[in-house]
Amino acid sequence: MRLLSILFFILLTITPIFSITGYVRYAETSWCMDNCSIYYLEDEYGEFLTWITHLENIDMLAPYINRFVELEGPDVWCVECGAIDITTIEISDDCEFPVECFADP
């Protein structure tokens, strides 16, 4: 029974890792106004997917603006908004519109 309780506690405390693809966009304005709302991810049709951040070094996302990327990371909460805190990010070619996917902004 004790082992079951420990396993249950561990599963509750582990933050799930999200893997998602999309275009990194810079948010001109946001009602959150914190590090979780500077950049966001949108799909190939221009729809908002989620806020993204890198809490250790937010400026490392600048080279990826307007690029199609695949990223992974846990969900974090800042002051007002939640975002994916990126642990890995790489430029992806797995998109539906290859002309836009490969274009270098």
N, CA, C and O atoms as CSV, one atom per row, in Angstrom:
chain,resi,resn,atom,element,x,y,z
A,1,MET,N,N,0.821,-1.194,0.000
A,1,MET,CA,C,0.000,0.000,0.000
A,1,MET,C,C,0.867,1.260,0.000
A,1,MET,O,O,0.555,2.240,-0.677
A,2,ARG,N,N,1.957,1.222,0.766
A,2,ARG,CA,C,2.847,2.381,0.837
A,2,ARG,C,C,3.481,2.647,-0.530
A,2,ARG,O,O,3.602,3.798,-0.948
A,3,LEU,N,N,3.881,1.591,-1.219
A,3,LEU,CA,C,4.476,1.734,-2.548
A,3,LEU,C,C,3.477,2.358,-3.517
A,3,LEU,O,O,3.841,3.203,-4.335
A,4,LEU,N,N,2.233,1.943,-3.424
A,4,LEU,CA,C,1.189,2.501,-4.275
A,4,LEU,C,C,0.999,3.990,-4.000
A,4,LEU,O,O,0.815,4.774,-4.932
A,5,SER,N,N,1.043,4.382,-2.738
A,5,SER,CA,C,0.913,5.801,-2.376
A,5,SER,C,C,2.081,6.613,-2.909
A,5,SER,O,O,1.891,7.727,-3.397
A,6,ILE,N,N,3.274,6.072,-2.821
A,6,ILE,CA,C,4.462,6.770,-3.331
A,6,ILE,C,C,4.379,6.929,-4.841
A,6,ILE,O,O,4.663,8.007,-5.364
A,7,LEU,N,N,3.997,5.883,-5.543
A,7,LEU,CA,C,3.856,5.956,-7.001
A,7,LEU,C,C,2.793,6.968,-7.402
A,7,LEU,O,O,2.976,7.719,-8.360
A,8,PHE,N,N,1.694,6.990,-6.679
A,8,PHE,CA,C,0.630,7.943,-6.968
A,8,PHE,C,C,1.124,9.372,-6.781
A,8,PHE,O,O,0.836,10.236,-7.609
A,9,PHE,N,N,1.866,9.633,-5.702
A,9,PHE,CA,C,2.416,10.965,-5.444
A,9,PHE,C,C,3.402,11.374,-6.535
A,9,PHE,O,O,3.386,12.520,-6.984
A,10,ILE,N,N,4.249,10.462,-6.960
A,10,ILE,CA,C,5.223,10.762,-8.016
A,10,ILE,C,C,4.510,11.103,-9.315
A,10,ILE,O,O,4.891,12.055,-9.996
A,11,LEU,N,N,3.498,10.351,-9.662
A,11,LEU,CA,C,2.761,10.616,-10.893
A,11,LEU,C,C,2.048,11.960,-10.850
A,11,LEU,O,O,1.900,12.611,-11.884
A,12,LEU,N,N,1.606,12.382,-9.683
A,12,LEU,CA,C,0.948,13.681,-9.556
A,12,LEU,C,C,1.926,14.841,-9.670
A,12,LEU,O,O,1.561,15.915,-10.148
A,13,THR,N,N,3.155,14.636,-9.238
A,13,THR,CA,C,4.123,15.735,-9.234
A,13,THR,C,C,4.914,15.850,-10.525
A,13,THR,O,O,5.548,16.879,-10.759
A,14,ILE,N,N,4.896,14.849,-11.353
A,14,ILE,CA,C,5.624,14.907,-12.619
A,14,ILE,C,C,4.847,15.787,-13.585
A,14,ILE,O,O,3.660,15.568,-13.826
A,15,THR,N,N,5.528,16.783,-14.134
A,15,THR,CA,C,4.906,17.671,-15.107
A,15,THR,C,C,4.979,17.019,-16.481
A,15,THR,O,O,6.057,16.605,-16.906
A,16,PRO,N,N,3.855,16.920,-17.181
A,16,PRO,CA,C,3.898,16.300,-18.506
A,16,PRO,C,C,4.671,17.166,-19.497
A,16,PRO,O,O,4.652,18.394,-19.415
A,17,ILE,N,N,5.343,16.512,-20.424
A,17,ILE,CA,C,6.093,17.189,-21.474
A,17,ILE,C,C,5.215,17.223,-22.720
A,17,ILE,O,O,4.691,16.195,-23.148
A,18,PHE,N,N,5.059,18.411,-23.297
A,18,PHE,CA,C,4.271,18.571,-24.503
A,18,PHE,C,C,5.193,18.632,-25.709
A,18,PHE,O,O,6.268,19.227,-25.642
A,19,SER,N,N,4.786,18.028,-26.797
A,19,SER,CA,C,5.502,18.119,-28.063
A,19,SER,C,C,4.518,18.673,-29.083
A,19,SER,O,O,3.424,18.136,-29.256
A,20,ILE,N,N,4.907,19.746,-29.756
A,20,ILE,CA,C,3.982,20.436,-30.646
A,20,ILE,C,C,4.762,21.112,-31.767
A,20,ILE,O,O,5.927,21.470,-31.592
A,21,THR,N,N,4.120,21.285,-32.918
A,21,THR,CA,C,4.747,21.985,-34.038
A,21,THR,C,C,3.913,23.196,-34.414
A,21,THR,O,O,2.701,23.230,-34.201
A,22,GLY,N,N,4.586,24.190,-34.978
A,22,GLY,CA,C,3.899,25.392,-35.428
A,22,GLY,C,C,4.887,26.506,-35.701
A,22,GLY,O,O,6.099,26.318,-35.603
A,23,TYR,N,N,4.356,27.668,-36.045
A,23,TYR,CA,C,5.176,28.841,-36.319
A,23,TYR,C,C,5.333,29.672,-35.052
A,23,TYR,O,O,4.355,29.965,-34.365
A,24,VAL,N,N,6.576,30.051,-34.749
A,24,VAL,CA,C,6.841,30.924,-33.605
A,24,VAL,C,C,6.517,32.350,-34.025
A,24,VAL,O,O,7.013,32.829,-35.045
A,25,ARG,N,N,5.699,33.016,-33.254
A,25,ARG,CA,C,5.316,34.407,-33.530
A,25,ARG,C,C,5.626,35.273,-32.316
A,25,ARG,O,O,5.581,34.811,-31.176
A,26,TYR,N,N,5.940,36.535,-32.584
A,26,TYR,CA,C,6.181,37.522,-31.538
A,26,TYR,C,C,4.869,38.241,-31.262
A,26,TYR,O,O,4.216,38.723,-32.187
A,27,ALA,N,N,4.484,38.315,-30.004
A,27,ALA,CA,C,3.232,38.974,-29.630
A,27,ALA,C,C,3.472,40.473,-29.483
A,27,ALA,O,O,4.254,40.903,-28.635
A,28,GLU,N,N,2.801,41.255,-30.304
A,28,GLU,CA,C,2.934,42.713,-30.215
A,28,GLU,C,C,2.360,43.227,-28.898
A,28,GLU,O,O,2.967,44.065,-28.231
A,29,THR,N,N,1.201,42.726,-28.536
A,29,THR,CA,C,0.571,43.104,-27.268
A,29,THR,C,C,-0.052,41.865,-26.636
A,29,THR,O,O,-0.410,40.909,-27.324
A,30,SER,N,N,-0.171,41.903,-25.338
A,30,SER,CA,C,-0.800,40.804,-24.618
A,30,SER,C,C,-1.332,41.330,-23.297
A,30,SER,O,O,-0.734,42.222,-22.696
A,31,TRP,N,N,-2.436,40.792,-22.846
A,31,TRP,CA,C,-2.977,41.223,-21.567
A,31,TRP,C,C,-2.216,40.593,-20.407
A,31,TRP,O,O,-2.389,41.009,-19.262
A,32,CYS,N,N,-1.383,39.602,-20.682
A,32,CYS,CA,C,-0.614,38.955,-19.611
A,32,CYS,C,C,0.582,39.796,-19.170
A,32,CYS,O,O,0.828,39.943,-17.972
A,33,MET,N,N,1.317,40.343,-20.117
A,33,MET,CA,C,2.461,41.212,-19.849
A,33,MET,C,C,3.499,40.571,-18.924
A,33,MET,O,O,3.930,41.189,-17.952
A,34,ASP,N,N,3.892,39.353,-19.223
A,34,ASP,CA,C,4.962,38.689,-18.485
A,34,ASP,C,C,5.756,37.819,-19.452
A,34,ASP,O,O,5.474,37.816,-20.650
A,35,ASN,N,N,6.741,37.083,-18.954
A,35,ASN,CA,C,7.598,36.278,-19.827
A,35,ASN,C,C,6.865,35.126,-20.500
A,35,ASN,O,O,7.384,34.548,-21.455
A,36,CYS,N,N,5.694,34.786,-20.035
A,36,CYS,CA,C,4.927,33.713,-20.667
A,36,CYS,C,C,4.129,34.197,-21.873
A,36,CYS,O,O,3.511,33.385,-22.561
A,37,SER,N,N,4.128,35.493,-22.143
A,37,SER,CA,C,3.284,35.997,-23.233
A,37,SER,C,C,4.043,36.856,-24.241
A,37,SER,O,O,3.453,37.730,-24.878
A,38,ILE,N,N,5.329,36.619,-24.388
A,38,ILE,CA,C,6.105,37.358,-25.382
A,38,ILE,C,C,6.039,36.658,-26.735
A,38,ILE,O,O,5.932,37.313,-27.772
A,39,TYR,N,N,6.101,35.337,-26.727
A,39,TYR,CA,C,6.050,34.548,-27.956
A,39,TYR,C,C,4.892,33.561,-27.879
A,39,TYR,O,O,4.510,33.107,-26.800
A,40,TYR,N,N,4.344,33.241,-29.044
A,40,TYR,CA,C,3.289,32.233,-29.095
A,40,TYR,C,C,3.491,31.355,-30.315
A,40,TYR,O,O,4.266,31.685,-31.213
A,41,LEU,N,N,2.795,30.249,-30.338
A,41,LEU,CA,C,2.866,29.296,-31.437
A,41,LEU,C,C,1.535,29.311,-32.161
A,41,LEU,O,O,0.475,29.300,-31.534
A,42,GLU,N,N,1.593,29.337,-33.485
A,42,GLU,CA,C,0.355,29.250,-34.268
A,42,GLU,C,C,0.491,28.151,-35.301
A,42,GLU,O,O,1.593,27.815,-35.734
A,43,ASP,N,N,-0.652,27.593,-35.689
A,43,ASP,CA,C,-0.623,26.515,-36.667
A,43,ASP,C,C,-0.476,27.078,-38.074
A,43,ASP,O,O,-0.348,28.289,-38.257
A,44,GLU,N,N,-0.494,26.204,-39.052
A,44,GLU,CA,C,-0.268,26.616,-40.440
A,44,GLU,C,C,-1.412,27.427,-41.023
A,44,GLU,O,O,-1.263,28.034,-42.083
A,45,TYR,N,N,-2.540,27.444,-40.352
A,45,TYR,CA,C,-3.690,28.203,-40.827
A,45,TYR,C,C,-3.822,29.545,-40.116
A,45,TYR,O,O,-4.792,30.273,-40.327
A,46,GLY,N,N,-2.840,29.869,-39.271
A,46,GLY,CA,C,-2.838,31.150,-38.580
A,46,GLY,C,C,-3.595,31.175,-37.269
A,46,GLY,O,O,-3.836,32.247,-36.715
A,47,GLU,N,N,-3.976,30.012,-36.763
A,47,GLU,CA,C,-4.720,29.937,-35.502
A,47,GLU,C,C,-3.759,29.833,-34.315
A,47,GLU,O,O,-2.762,29.113,-34.371
A,48,PHE,N,N,-4.071,30.554,-33.256
A,48,PHE,CA,C,-3.281,30.515,-32.028
A,48,PHE,C,C,-3.321,29.116,-31.426
A,48,PHE,O,O,-4.390,28.519,-31.300
A,49,LEU,N,N,-2.137,28.588,-31.048
A,49,LEU,CA,C,-2.077,27.289,-30.387
A,49,LEU,C,C,-1.801,27.426,-28.894
A,49,LEU,O,O,-2.571,26.937,-28.068
A,50,THR,N,N,-0.703,28.090,-28.553
A,50,THR,CA,C,-0.323,28.219,-27.150
A,50,THR,C,C,0.760,29.274,-26.985
A,50,THR,O,O,1.461,29.614,-27.938
A,51,TRP,N,N,0.889,29.784,-25.778
A,51,TRP,CA,C,2.008,30.661,-25.452
A,51,TRP,C,C,3.237,29.794,-25.248
A,51,TRP,O,O,3.133,28.675,-24.745
A,52,ILE,N,N,4.404,30.303,-25.635
A,52,ILE,CA,C,5.655,29.582,-25.412
A,52,ILE,C,C,6.659,30.519,-24.752
A,52,ILE,O,O,6.601,31.737,-24.926
A,53,THR,N,N,7.567,29.940,-24.002
A,53,THR,CA,C,8.586,30.730,-23.318
A,53,THR,C,C,9.821,29.877,-23.087
A,53,THR,O,O,9.784,28.656,-23.239
A,54,HIS,N,N,10.883,30.515,-22.729
A,54,HIS,CA,C,12.092,29.851,-22.246
A,54,HIS,C,C,12.540,30.684,-21.060
A,54,HIS,O,O,13.268,31.663,-21.227
A,55,LEU,N,N,12.116,30.310,-19.878
A,55,LEU,CA,C,12.283,31.143,-18.693
A,55,LEU,C,C,13.739,31.427,-18.352
A,55,LEU,O,O,14.037,32.458,-17.749
A,56,GLU,N,N,14.652,30.531,-18.725
A,56,GLU,CA,C,16.068,30.752,-18.428
A,56,GLU,C,C,16.680,31.826,-19.320
A,56,GLU,O,O,17.545,32.581,-18.876
A,57,ASN,N,N,16.236,31.901,-20.580
A,57,ASN,CA,C,16.797,32.866,-21.525
A,57,ASN,C,C,15.765,33.123,-22.619
A,57,ASN,O,O,15.774,32.455,-23.653
A,58,ILE,N,N,14.888,34.076,-22.397
A,58,ILE,CA,C,13.788,34.343,-23.327
A,58,ILE,C,C,14.289,34.803,-24.693
A,58,ILE,O,O,13.616,34.585,-25.701
A,59,ASP,N,N,15.462,35.437,-24.742
A,59,ASP,CA,C,15.994,35.948,-26.008
A,59,ASP,C,C,16.431,34.848,-26.963
A,59,ASP,O,O,16.607,35.112,-28.153
A,60,MET,N,N,16.611,33.631,-26.485
A,60,MET,CA,C,17.025,32.548,-27.376
A,60,MET,C,C,15.942,32.174,-28.389
A,60,MET,O,O,16.222,31.453,-29.346
A,61,LEU,N,N,14.717,32.650,-28.194
A,61,LEU,CA,C,13.643,32.353,-29.140
A,61,LEU,C,C,13.632,33.299,-30.338
A,61,LEU,O,O,12.985,32.998,-31.341
A,62,ALA,N,N,14.319,34.419,-30.265
A,62,ALA,CA,C,14.295,35.412,-31.342
A,62,ALA,C,C,14.700,34.851,-32.708
A,62,ALA,O,O,14.057,35.205,-33.696
A,63,PRO,N,N,15.721,34.004,-32.827
A,63,PRO,CA,C,16.070,33.471,-34.155
A,63,PRO,C,C,14.996,32.569,-34.771
A,63,PRO,O,O,15.043,32.286,-35.968
A,64,TYR,N,N,14.048,32.125,-33.978
A,64,TYR,CA,C,13.010,31.219,-34.470
A,64,TYR,C,C,11.723,31.938,-34.866
A,64,TYR,O,O,10.765,31.284,-35.276
A,65,ILE,N,N,11.675,33.256,-34.754
A,65,ILE,CA,C,10.464,34.001,-35.104
A,65,ILE,C,C,10.122,33.761,-36.570
A,65,ILE,O,O,10.984,33.857,-37.444
A,66,ASN,N,N,8.857,33.449,-36.826
A,66,ASN,CA,C,8.307,33.170,-38.158
A,66,ASN,C,C,8.872,31.904,-38.791
A,66,ASN,O,O,8.776,31.732,-40.006
A,67,ARG,N,N,9.447,31.032,-38.007
A,67,ARG,CA,C,9.950,29.756,-38.506
A,67,ARG,C,C,9.042,28.637,-38.012
A,67,ARG,O,O,8.472,28.717,-36.924
A,68,PHE,N,N,8.917,27.590,-38.831
A,68,PHE,CA,C,8.137,26.418,-38.455
A,68,PHE,C,C,9.032,25.521,-37.606
A,68,PHE,O,O,10.081,25.071,-38.068
A,69,VAL,N,N,8.623,25.264,-36.378
A,69,VAL,CA,C,9.469,24.532,-35.440
A,69,VAL,C,C,8.712,23.384,-34.788
A,69,VAL,O,O,7.481,23.337,-34.788
A,70,GLU,N,N,9.479,22.478,-34.243
A,70,GLU,CA,C,8.952,21.440,-33.360
A,70,GLU,C,C,9.589,21.689,-32.005
A,70,GLU,O,O,10.808,21.829,-31.902
A,71,LEU,N,N,8.771,21.743,-30.972
A,71,LEU,CA,C,9.313,22.023,-29.649
A,71,LEU,C,C,8.710,21.107,-28.606
A,71,LEU,O,O,7.633,20.541,-28.791
A,72,GLU,N,N,9.432,20.976,-27.508
A,72,GLU,CA,C,8.988,20.172,-26.378
A,72,GLU,C,C,9.231,20.943,-25.101
A,72,GLU,O,O,10.152,21.757,-25.019
A,73,GLY,N,N,8.408,20.687,-24.113
A,73,GLY,CA,C,8.604,21.309,-22.814
A,73,GLY,C,C,7.396,21.141,-21.926
A,73,GLY,O,O,6.309,20.802,-22.394
A,74,PRO,N,N,7.587,21.381,-20.637
A,74,PRO,CA,C,6.480,21.276,-19.686
A,74,PRO,C,C,5.636,22.546,-19.677
A,74,PRO,O,O,6.073,23.606,-20.125
A,75,ASP,N,N,4.449,22.416,-19.169
A,75,ASP,CA,C,3.543,23.551,-19.014
A,75,ASP,C,C,3.905,24.292,-17.732
A,75,ASP,O,O,4.044,23.678,-16.674
A,76,VAL,N,N,4.059,25.624,-17.826
A,76,VAL,CA,C,4.382,26.446,-16.653
A,76,VAL,C,C,3.392,27.594,-16.565
A,76,VAL,O,O,2.737,27.944,-17.547
A,77,TRP,N,N,3.289,28.182,-15.364
A,77,TRP,CA,C,2.432,29.345,-15.158
A,77,TRP,C,C,3.267,30.520,-14.703
A,77,TRP,O,O,4.090,30.392,-13.797
A,78,CYS,N,N,3.058,31.662,-15.327
A,78,CYS,CA,C,3.694,32.905,-14.899
A,78,CYS,C,C,2.656,33.681,-14.080
A,78,CYS,O,O,1.855,33.067,-13.376
A,79,VAL,N,N,2.654,34.987,-14.155
A,79,VAL,CA,C,1.736,35.794,-13.352
A,79,VAL,C,C,0.283,35.575,-13.771
A,79,VAL,O,O,-0.563,35.260,-12.934
A,80,GLU,N,N,-0.005,35.736,-15.047
A,80,GLU,CA,C,-1.384,35.653,-15.527
A,80,GLU,C,C,-1.633,34.513,-16.510
A,80,GLU,O,O,-2.754,34.011,-16.598
A,81,CYS,N,N,-0.612,34.100,-17.244
A,81,CYS,CA,C,-0.801,33.135,-18.330
A,81,CYS,C,C,0.049,31.890,-18.140
A,81,CYS,O,O,1.072,31.907,-17.456
A,82,GLY,N,N,-0.398,30.821,-18.756
A,82,GLY,CA,C,0.382,29.602,-18.813
A,82,GLY,C,C,1.059,29.505,-20.165
A,82,GLY,O,O,0.576,30.066,-21.148
A,83,ALA,N,N,2.175,28.796,-20.219
A,83,ALA,CA,C,2.918,28.637,-21.463
A,83,ALA,C,C,3.694,27.329,-21.412
A,83,ALA,O,O,3.819,26.701,-20.361
A,84,ILE,N,N,4.206,26.937,-22.560
A,84,ILE,CA,C,5.118,25.807,-22.619
A,84,ILE,C,C,6.522,26.361,-22.429
A,84,ILE,O,O,6.961,27.216,-23.198
A,85,ASP,N,N,7.231,25.879,-21.410
A,85,ASP,CA,C,8.618,26.277,-21.167
A,85,ASP,C,C,9.501,25.355,-22.000
A,85,ASP,O,O,9.657,24.178,-21.672
A,86,ILE,N,N,10.066,25.874,-23.053
A,86,ILE,CA,C,10.757,25.070,-24.056
A,86,ILE,C,C,12.025,24.438,-23.492
A,86,ILE,O,O,12.890,25.125,-22.950
A,87,THR,N,N,12.120,23.111,-23.631
A,87,THR,CA,C,13.347,22.405,-23.280
A,87,THR,C,C,14.138,22.065,-24.532
A,87,THR,O,O,15.369,22.089,-24.512
A,88,THR,N,N,13.440,21.745,-25.631
A,88,THR,CA,C,14.108,21.527,-26.917
A,88,THR,C,C,13.298,22.198,-28.012
A,88,THR,O,O,12.067,22.188,-27.995
A,89,ILE,N,N,14.013,22.781,-28.965
A,89,ILE,CA,C,13.369,23.414,-30.115
A,89,ILE,C,C,14.250,23.184,-31.331
A,89,ILE,O,O,15.473,23.308,-31.257
A,90,GLU,N,N,13.623,22.851,-32.444
A,90,GLU,CA,C,14.367,22.682,-33.688
A,90,GLU,C,C,13.471,23.041,-34.860
A,90,GLU,O,O,12.253,22.871,-34.807
A,91,ILE,N,N,14.091,23.538,-35.910
A,91,ILE,CA,C,13.348,23.882,-37.118
A,91,ILE,C,C,12.852,22.592,-37.753
A,91,ILE,O,O,13.602,21.625,-37.885
A,92,SER,N,N,11.597,22.585,-38.141
A,92,SER,CA,C,10.967,21.382,-38.666
A,92,SER,C,C,10.600,21.565,-40.134
A,92,SER,O,O,10.365,22.682,-40.595
A,93,ASP,N,N,10.554,20.452,-40.858
A,93,ASP,CA,C,10.088,20.481,-42.240
A,93,ASP,C,C,8.824,19.641,-42.400
A,93,ASP,O,O,8.439,19.297,-43.517
A,94,ASP,N,N,8.190,19.317,-41.298
A,94,ASP,CA,C,6.994,18.485,-41.298
A,94,ASP,C,C,5.744,19.360,-41.300
A,94,ASP,O,O,4.996,19.400,-40.323
A,95,CYS,N,N,5.529,20.063,-42.419
A,95,CYS,CA,C,4.380,20.960,-42.498
A,95,CYS,C,C,3.570,20.656,-43.757
A,95,CYS,O,O,4.046,19.975,-44.666
A,96,GLU,N,N,2.348,21.167,-43.796
A,96,GLU,CA,C,1.456,20.904,-44.919
A,96,GLU,C,C,1.734,21.794,-46.122
A,96,GLU,O,O,1.454,21.403,-47.256
A,97,PHE,N,N,2.282,22.984,-45.893
A,97,PHE,CA,C,2.574,23.923,-46.969
A,97,PHE,C,C,4.085,24.105,-47.067
A,97,PHE,O,O,4.624,25.047,-46.485
A,98,PRO,N,N,4.781,23.224,-47.791
A,98,PRO,CA,C,6.248,23.232,-47.798
A,98,PRO,C,C,6.878,24.540,-48.264
A,98,PRO,O,O,7.973,24.877,-47.812
A,99,VAL,N,N,6.236,25.277,-49.139
A,99,VAL,CA,C,6.827,26.523,-49.619
A,99,VAL,C,C,7.003,27.498,-48.462
A,99,VAL,O,O,8.059,28.118,-48.330
A,100,GLU,N,N,5.987,27.641,-47.628
A,100,GLU,CA,C,6.077,28.535,-46.478
A,100,GLU,C,C,6.956,27.946,-45.379
A,100,GLU,O,O,7.613,28.683,-44.644
A,101,CYS,N,N,6.968,26.643,-45.269
A,101,CYS,CA,C,7.734,25.972,-44.226
A,101,CYS,C,C,9.234,26.182,-44.416
A,101,CYS,O,O,9.961,26.392,-43.445
A,102,PHE,N,N,9.699,26.125,-45.666
A,102,PHE,CA,C,11.126,26.240,-45.939
A,102,PHE,C,C,11.581,27.673,-46.147
A,102,PHE,O,O,12.782,27.936,-46.203
A,103,ALA,N,N,10.649,28.598,-46.261
A,103,ALA,CA,C,11.022,29.994,-46.507
A,103,ALA,C,C,11.777,30.554,-45.313
A,103,ALA,O,O,11.371,30.378,-44.164
A,104,ASP,N,N,12.879,31.229,-45.601
A,104,ASP,CA,C,13.670,31.858,-44.548
A,104,ASP,C,C,13.184,33.287,-44.382
A,104,ASP,O,O,13.347,34.109,-45.284
A,105,PRO,N,N,12.586,33.592,-43.227
A,105,PRO,CA,C,12.024,34.936,-43.058
A,105,PRO,C,C,13.132,35.905,-43.045
A,105,PRO,O,O,12.899,37.107,-42.913
